[in-house]
Amino acid sequence: MKTKLLVLMLLVSGTMFAGTHIAIGVGIGGFGGGYYVAAPPPPPPVYYAPPAPGPGFTWVAGYYYPVGARYVWRAGYWARPPYAGARWFGPRYEGRRYFPGRWR
């Protein structure tokens, strides 16, 4: 019993010395709503778009987006534009800043 308690205490105390990473970004003028990310995303996987489900759909290509200190892959999908003439502009990464995708 004492051995188990000792092992448990060693495991718990080891987490007290784990490093914490914090990144703070401040955007001032001219950046167009992007926000700071620590590193660029990994290269996107190779895949092909399935056939369109019907007329009027637009393919939104897959992309990585930052979640905390890592990136999550959002697979591509077919979507109807929110209004006539709208085009999808995917997210981009410029100068350590992430700009989310949007319809224009």
Secondary structure by P-SEA (a helix, b strand, c coil): caaaaaaaaaaaaaaccbbbbbbbbbbcccccbbbbbccccccbbbbbbccccccccccccccccccccbbbbbcbbbbcccccbbbbbcccccccbbbbbbcc
